Structures are given as structure tokens and as C-alpha cells.
Amino acid sequence: MRFIATAAHVALQLQSEPYLEWSPAVIGLCKAVEAEVVRRLLRPLAARSAADDLSTDKNDKDIGRMGAFCADATRKPPELGGFAHFLQTVIHGKHRRETSVLIGSFLKLAAEWTDSQWLLDSSGFHRALVLLTSSFRNRAAHIDELGREDYVACRELVIGNEGIMWKLVVATEQRSGRPSSQLFQKDQ
């Protein structure tokens, strides 16, 4: 919330100076998403896989950064782009879903959440992250100049009616009081 509030405050100040550059406001929105990804996805995955042997995953070219973080959660978490690449591998890597300890842990964790299908759908969370990083985060972090229109579009993507933040919160809520070990057992 603090990143979103800061972005809104910066945007309000920029309204009166239209010739100024809007990247700081956009970065604030991107940081809000990144903070929630770390809090709702990366840290729980690291906790879930803390006792697992992730040596193969740490050496994997596509999921190595996630594997290294989950093996040692004191490390700096991967950025949005790194997580988006991991998620792409989860979604499209059928062989890896069968062999990767880390991906298996992620899928088990996602099965405990209410709307994990949005997380695991290539046109869901992954597409939103790619759009956020390529259209806003990377441009704002480098030398591209962003204007008010960019901020408004980023804001809509992040906290609009169908925004990433709301969907991420809903997607990662725990299912009803059933323990995760019972989720795949047939009801009797």
C-alpha cells in the first residue's frame, strides 16, 4: 500500500508540472506488484521448499534464480522479470513440471490457493507480468521518458478494476479450512 500511495502522491505532484518525467510514479506501482509477488509467492515457495534438494533447479538456465533464492531465502529475491520467466517455464515446461523439485513445490503450493488457475494460465498472471515489465517497469528504470498517459495505463494494469494487485490477492488466498493434504482427496 505504501508503494501505491507514494506513486499516487508523486503523480499528484507531477500533475502541476506537465513537462516533468513520470517514471518515478510508474516505478512505485511496479514496486507494489513486486513486493506482493515476493510476499505472496516467492517467500511461501522458499518456505515450502526449504528442506528440498534444489541443486538441479539452481543450475537450470530458466529457473536457476528462483532455485537459488528458494535454497537460501536470505538472498535477494528475483525481480519481476525473473519471476515471470520462472512462471513461463512452469506453464509451458511439461517435462520440467514432471522433474523439477521447485516447480513441483510451486504447483503444490498453488493448489492450496483459491484462484491458482489465473496464476498458471499463460494469458493470466504471466501475460500481465510481461506487459508490466516490458511496457512500464523496464522503460521507467532505464532512459525512456514516460508521461502521464503511461502512468495512467500502468495504474489501470496494477490497481484498476481488473488489476494485477486485486487478482493476485484473490488468487493466493488459502482455500477453505481444508488442509492442503486433503485438497486432492475425493470427498466422502
N, C-alpha and C positions, 0 to 999 in steps of 0.2 A: 504494500500500500504506500509505503514511503517513496519508492521509486516513481510510482504513478503520480502521487501528489507533487513530487518535485518536478516531474515533467510538465504537469499542468501549471504549476507556478511559473516555470521558465517560459512556457508557451504564452501565458498571460502577459509576462513582461515583454516578450517579443512582439506581441500584437501592436504595441505602440511604436515599434521601430521596424517597419516592414523591410528595410534593406539589410537587416541582420540575418545571420545564418541560423537555421533551425535544428542543426544536428544535435545540440545538447538536449533538446526536448525529446527528440526521437530516441536517442541513446537511453534516456531514462525509461521509456516504455519497453525497450528491448531488454534492459537490465531487470525489469519487473518480471518478464517472462523467464529470463534465465534463472533468476532467484527461485521462482516457483518450480522450474524443471529440476533444479538441484534439490529443493526441499521435498518435492512430491515424488520424484522419480529416481534421481541419482543416489541420494542418501539412503532411501529404503532399499534400493538394489544393492548398494555396498553392504548394508547391514545384513541383508538376506544371504549374500554370497561370501561373507567374511571368512567362513570356515572352509570354503571350497578351494580346490586347487585350480587357480586361474592361469597357470603358467602358459598353457597353449593359447588361451584367449589374449593374454598380454602380448604375445608375439604375433598375433593376427594383424595383418595390414589394415583391415577395415574396422576392427573393434578393439584394437590394442590400447587405445587411450582410455576407453571405458574399462577395459580389463585392468589396466594399471591403477586407475582410480579405485575401483572396487576392491582390488587386492590391498590397497593402502589408502584408506579414506582420509588420511591426513594430507594427501596430495591435493593440489588444486584441481577442482572438477573440470571436466572438458567443457568447452564453450558450446554455445547453441549449435554451431555448425558441426562440431564433433559428435554431439548427441544426435543430431539429425542424420549423420552418416551411419551411426550405430543403428538407429531406428530403421533406416533404409535396408540395412543388412538383415535386421530381424524380420522385416516384412517380406523381402524378396529372396533371402538366402535359405531355401528349403533344406539343403544339405546341412548348413550351419545350425538351423533350428534343431536338427537331429543330433549334432555332435558337440556343439558349444555348451559348456557348463554355464557360462554367463548368460547366454541367450535363453537357455532353459530356465534359469533363475528368474530372468525378466518375465518370461511368459507365465511362470507360476505366480509371480507377484501380480501381474496384470490380471490374471484370472480372479483375483480377490477383489478387484475394483468393479464398480457399477457399470461403467461405460468404456471398458477397455477396447471395445471394437473400434472406437474413434481413434484410439492411440495406435492401433495395429492396422488401420486402413490406409493404404497409400494416398488416398485422396482426403484423408482426415488430418491428423496432427502433423504428420510428416510434410504434407503439402504446405500447411500453414507455416511450419518452421522454415522451410526452404524459401517461401515468399518473404517471411520476416527477415531472414538473414540476407538474402540477395537484394531485395528491394530497399531495405531500410538499414539494418544493422551494419552491414559491410560498407555501404555508401557513407553512412554517418561517421563511421570510425576512420575512414580514410579521407581523401581530399575532395570528394564530391560535395557540391553545395546543395543543401536541402532547403526547401522553402516551406511555407505554411501548408501548402497542399500535401506535401509529403508527410508532415506531422499529422494532419487530419486523417489521411489514409492509414498511416501506421496506428494511430489511436483507434480507428474503427477495427482494424485487424486484431488489435490487442484487447481492447475493452468494449468494443461495440456489442450490439445485441447478440451476435454470433461469435464474439471474440474468443481468442485463444485462452485468455485467463479463465473465463467462465467455464468453458468446455473442459479445460484441464482440471479445474476444481471438481466438477461433476464426474469426470472420467476416473479420477483417482480416489473417490470416496469408497470406503470399505463397504462391501455388500452387507446385507442384513446380518444380524448377530451370529450367523453360522460361521464356525471356524473354517479357515481355508481348506483344511483337510477334508471337509465334508462337501465342498462345492461340487465335486465331480461324482459324488456317490448318488446313486439313484434314490429318490425319495421313497419312503416306505409307507 
